[in-house]
Amino acid sequence: MLTAIKIAHTIAWAIFVTCILAIPVAALRDDYRLVVGFAAVVAAEVCVLIITSWRCPLTYLAARYTKDRRDNFDIYLPEWLARHNKLIFGVLYAAGLAFALARWASTRA
């Protein structure tokens, strides 16, 4: 069961990272509907994290199946990346949104 949870968690993580990285790409293509869509997907995940004390619900589920509590016990990521995941991708998300907003504003001027 832990393996299934780790696979699901890794897939979910990859989807959110793809959305984060796609925001500036969509902005470069002037496709602001896509920017909003990608940003909304990530914002929904941020809301879930806020509700669950900044931990993915899959982390709580995985904890039932192991006593391991390393930063990557619940996901197939290197431990350093799992440890700094929110910081790294939070900064990239904010930067991507700022870039998209600046680009959108410049097309309106």
Secondary structure by P-SEA (a helix, b strand, c coil): caaaaaaaaaaaaaaaaaaaaaaaaaaaacaaaaaaaaaaaaaaaaaaaaaaccccaaaaaaaacccccccccccccccccccaaaaaaaaaaaaaaaaaaaaaaaaac
